Amino acid sequence: MGSMKTFEAKLRRLEEILDILDHGSEPLDTLIQLYKEGTALVQELQKMLETAELEIKQLTPQTPSDADDTETAIDQ
């Protein structure tokens, strides 16, 4: 997992883990390790999405009255 850098690569790995966990054919120890890896990936992906959202907000010109409307629309 350490070599994965892109959002897409991390998302693909998470999907692989979910497929394995759904089938449940691996030993319990392996399933627990995969679950831990999956939860770590979810946190990393969430952080990446938050960073991307912040960058988009910074790049989007807003008037003071637009700022309130945009935040409400994004948060929904």
Stockholm file with secondary structure:
# STOCKHOLM 1.0

chainA/1-76         MGSMKTFEAKLRRLEEILDILDHGSEPLDTLIQLYKEGTALVQELQKMLETAELEIKQLTPQTPSDADDTETAIDQ
#=GR chainA/1-76 SS CTTCCSHHHHHHHHHHHHHHHHHCCSCHHHHHHHHHHHHHHHHHHHHHHHHHHHHHHHHSCCCHHHHHHHHHHHHC
#=GC SS_cons        CTTCCSHHHHHHHHHHHHHHHHHCCSCHHHHHHHHHHHHHHHHHHHHHHHHHHHHHHHHSCCCHHHHHHHHHHHHC
//
